[in-house]
């Protein structure tokens, strides 16, 4: 059982993504777009958000995968082909800034890019590079929220449907990820309220 702790950070990945960390005093991170909300009883929530996460995966499924199969099947296939590609996608980099950048710095006009593309790269490389690019962006927000610390991650959201993407995040962060027993955390929260 995992409770509220200064040694934990939550990672929620859906259409976008958010990292949140419990703190006991309000905090402002100069030069960043981090936010801080009061929870209750002297508890605060420090966090950062990415515009693009699951929506970038969905864009790939809608535009670069077989249009004759369902979106769910596309996601399954994306995981399968990304798993076959070694870490680093053979020098292919995907900057997943489809809708600009919000954290760690607000750059609304930033745009995505694919770098290092060669004839030896295929669709699997692109999927792997996209997942890695998203993981690196998440890591930059993680470092912004916890400089010099190494909080463990509790993960929720659509990323739970992608074992490959979870593995990339776990490897990059150097963390074992805590996954909820209830996969639909938002619905479960509604039930509790």
C-alpha positions in Angstrom: 0.0 0.0 0.0 1.4 3.4 -1.0 0.2 6.5 0.8 1.0 10.3 0.6 4.8 10.7 1.0 7.4 13.2 0.2 9.3 10.3 -1.3 6.7 9.7 -4.0 5.7 11.5 -7.1 2.6 10.7 -9.2 2.7 10.4 -13.0 -0.6 10.5 -14.8 -0.5 10.0 -18.5 -3.6 10.4 -20.6 -4.1 12.8 -23.5 -1.5 15.0 -21.8 0.6 14.1 -18.8 1.1 15.5 -15.3 3.7 14.9 -12.6 2.7 15.8 -9.0 4.6 15.8 -5.8 3.4 16.3 -2.2 5.1 19.1 -0.3 4.5 20.6 3.1 5.1 24.3 2.2 4.1 26.2 -0.9 6.9 26.4 -3.4 7.6 28.4 -6.6 10.2 27.1 -9.0 11.7 30.2 -10.6 11.9 30.2 -14.4 9.5 27.3 -14.8 5.9 26.6 -15.4 5.5 24.5 -12.3 2.3 25.0 -10.3 1.5 24.6 -6.7 -2.0 24.0 -5.2 -3.2 23.8 -1.6 -4.7 20.4 -0.8 -5.7 20.5 2.9 -4.3 20.3 6.4 -1.0 22.0 5.5 -0.4 19.8 2.4 0.5 21.2 -1.0 0.8 19.7 -4.4 3.6 20.8 -6.7 3.4 19.8 -10.3 4.1 20.2 -13.9 2.2 19.2 -17.1 2.9 18.2 -20.7 0.4 19.1 -23.4 1.3 16.1 -25.4 1.5 12.4 -24.3 -1.3 10.0 -25.2 -2.5 12.4 -27.8 0.8 12.0 -29.6 0.5 8.2 -29.5 -3.1 8.5 -30.8 -1.9 10.9 -33.6 0.6 8.2 -34.6 -2.0 5.5 -34.6 -4.4 7.6 -36.6 -1.9 8.8 -39.2 0.9 6.2 -39.5 -0.7 2.9 -38.7 -3.0 0.6 -40.8 -6.3 2.5 -41.1 -8.2 -0.8 -41.6 -7.7 -1.9 -38.0 -9.2 -0.4 -34.8 -7.4 2.1 -32.7 -7.0 -0.4 -30.0 -5.4 -2.9 -32.4 -3.1 -0.1 -33.6 -1.9 0.5 -30.0 -1.3 -3.2 -29.6 0.7 -3.3 -32.9 2.6 -0.1 -31.9 3.7 -1.8 -28.7 4.7 -5.0 -30.6 6.9 -3.2 -33.2 8.4 -0.8 -30.7 9.4 -3.7 -28.5 11.5 -5.1 -31.4 13.6 -2.0 -31.6 16.6 -1.5 -29.3 16.8 1.5 -26.9 17.9 4.6 -28.7 15.9 3.6 -31.8 19.2 3.4 -33.8 19.9 7.1 -33.5 16.4 8.3 -34.3 15.0 11.1 -32.1 11.4 12.2 -31.9 10.7 15.6 -30.2 7.0 15.3 -29.2 6.1 18.9 -29.1 3.0 18.8 -31.3 1.1 21.5 -29.4 4.1 23.5 -28.0 5.8 23.1 -24.7 4.3 24.0 -21.3 6.8 22.5 -18.8 9.5 22.8 -17.7 9.4 26.1 -19.7 6.4 27.7 -21.5 7.2 27.7 -25.2 3.8 27.6 -27.0 5.4 27.9 -30.4 7.8 25.0 -30.0 7.1 22.2 -32.5 7.8 18.6 -32.8 10.6 17.1 -35.0 12.0 13.8 -36.1 15.8 13.9 -36.2 18.3 11.3 -37.6 15.9 9.6 -40.0 17.6 7.3 -42.5 16.6 4.6 -44.9 17.3 2.0 -42.3 14.6 3.3 -40.0 11.0 1.9 -40.2 7.7 2.4 -38.4 9.0 0.5 -35.3 11.8 2.9 -34.9 9.4 5.9 -35.2 7.1 4.4 -32.5 10.1 3.6 -30.2 11.6 7.1 -30.7 8.2 8.7 -30.0 7.8 6.8 -26.7 11.4 7.6 -25.8 10.9 11.3 -26.7 7.8 11.5 -24.5 9.7 9.7 -21.6 12.6 12.3 -21.9 10.1 15.1 -21.7 8.5 13.6 -18.7 12.0 13.2 -17.1 12.7 16.9 -17.7 9.6 17.8 -15.6 10.5 15.2 -13.0 14.0 16.8 -12.6 12.4 20.2 -12.4 10.1 19.1 -9.6 12.7 17.1 -7.6 16.2 18.5 -8.3 18.7 16.4 -6.3 16.0 14.0 -5.1 14.9 10.7 -6.5 11.2 10.2 -5.6 9.6 6.9 -6.7 6.8 7.1 -9.2 3.1 6.0 -8.8 1.8 5.7 -12.4 -1.8 6.0 -13.6 -3.6 6.6 -16.9 -3.5 5.3 -20.4 0.2 4.6 -20.2 -0.7 1.5 -18.2 -1.9 -0.1 -21.5 1.6 0.2 -22.9 4.1 -2.2 -21.4 6.8 -0.9 -23.7 6.3 2.7 -22.9 6.2 1.8 -19.1 9.5 0.0 -19.6 11.1 3.0 -21.3 9.9 5.3 -18.5 11.2 2.8 -15.8 14.5 2.4 -17.5 15.1 6.2 -18.1 14.1 7.2 -14.6 16.0 4.3 -13.1 12.9 3.4 -11.1 10.6 0.5 -10.3 7.2 2.0 -11.1 4.3 1.6 -8.6 1.1 0.7 -10.6 -2.4 0.9 -9.1 -4.5 -2.2 -8.4 -7.4 -0.2 -9.9 -6.5 0.7 -13.5 -9.3 3.3 -13.9 -8.0 5.7 -11.2 -10.2 8.6 -12.3 -13.4 6.6 -12.2 -12.4 5.1 -8.9 -11.7 8.6 -7.5 -15.3 9.6 -8.6 -16.7 6.6 -6.8 -14.8 7.5 -3.6 -16.1 11.1 -3.7 
